Amino acid sequence: MNETEPRATLTGPPTTSTIFYPANSEHPAFKIVLVEQAGAWEAESVEILDRHPVQEPDSGT
């Protein structure tokens, strides 16, 4: 591709995905928000959480 050619532009909103790492833990976790633009994923934000936001289901009482 010639550097003087215009680059492709998106016609709609970018796709976002939020992941937590580690996936299930009582320990601090990372919340990572990814954005897909023009076929490539990039980190939009990374946050350190005190604990994983997903609660374990009750074992049944």
Secondary structure as the mmCIF struct_conf table of DSSP 4:
data_model
#
loop_
_struct_conf.conf_type_id
_struct_conf.id
_struct_conf.beg_label_comp_id
_struct_conf.beg_label_asym_id
_struct_conf.beg_label_seq_id
_struct_conf.end_label_comp_id
_struct_conf.end_label_asym_id
_struct_conf.end_label_seq_id
TURN_TY1_P TURN_TY1_P1 GLU A 3 THR A 4
BEND BEND1 GLU A 5 GLU A 5
HELX_LH_PP_P HELX_LH_PP_P1 PRO A 6 ALA A 8
BEND BEND2 THR A 11 GLY A 12
HELX_LH_PP_P HELX_LH_PP_P2 PRO A 13 PRO A 14
STRN STRN1 THR A 15 TYR A 21
BEND BEND3 PRO A 22 ASN A 24
BEND BEND4 GLU A 26 HIS A 27
STRN STRN2 ALA A 29 GLN A 37
TURN_TY1_P TURN_TY1_P2 ALA A 38 GLY A 39
STRN STRN3 ALA A 40 LEU A 49
BEND BEND5 ASP A 50 ARG A 51
BEND BEND6 PRO A 53 VAL A 54
HELX_LH_PP_P HELX_LH_PP_P3 GLN A 55 ASP A 58
#
